[in-house]
Amino acid sequence: MKLLLDESVEYRLLAYLQHVGHDVTAIGADYPAGLKDHAVLAIAKSEQRILLTNDRDFGELIFRQHLSHSGVLFFRLKGATLQMKLHRLSEVLTQYADQLHHFLVITQQRVRIRKISLKQAV
């Protein structure tokens, strides 16, 4: 699976994801730090990567400005341990594999899938 870590995501997830066989790149490591959110979303879309982020602004870009994407995993796990984040990420990547092209909001208790319209997906 091709993934892109936003700067807001803990980089310790990168090693885990690579270890389990994913193709992962990260803002600030593989791309310049401090990119605007729309540029991050454009990179993810052009490289067909699922974006992992803690930044709620991506919801604004996708649902209000109708920017296209290849999938977003929005983590709302403030204060969660690394172990909890790894656990939730692993669950989502396996249990929701067929839904990862949507905008998924991930909390400690649940996953909410915000589907995009076909018009937005283009």
Helices and strands as residue ranges (DSSP letters): E 2-5, H 12-19, E 23-26, H 37-46, E 50-53, H 57-59, I 60-64, E 72-75, H 82-95, G 97-99, E 103-106, E 111-114, H 118-121
